[in-house]
Amino acid sequence: MQIRYSKKASSNEGFTLLELIVVVAVLGILMSIAIQQFQLFRARAIDAAMRSDLKNAALAMESYYAEFFGYPSSEAAILTTGYRKTTGVTLSITVPTQSTFTLTAARPSGSQPSFTFDSSTGLID
């Protein structure tokens, strides 16, 4: 008669402390990259909102001029001609002469604090 002994294999299942530290370090590096990209995309979105408001306000200024033969100096006046303001964007209107105007849109957290539209050049700076 033979007696068999069954030897239970010891199992070393699981992760070592070093493996866990490496995984946490890699995840930390990936998160730091993702956060930087998120902030960059957010700043670009804010810039796009300011530029869009400038274009819409310039169109509303021209519509107001066509209807009343002069440029308004307040934002409330262009709201009647279809201008819709983006939340958080501050618009300021300057009318240096009867035939030109300057618009400035500002909002914090963009890549730059404000953008300006000059009607004499038609460019946004």
Beta strands, then each sheet from edge to edge (+ up, - down):
strand 1: 90-97
strand 2: 100-106
strand 3: 114-118
strand 4: 123-124
sheet 1: 1+ 2- 3+ 4-
end
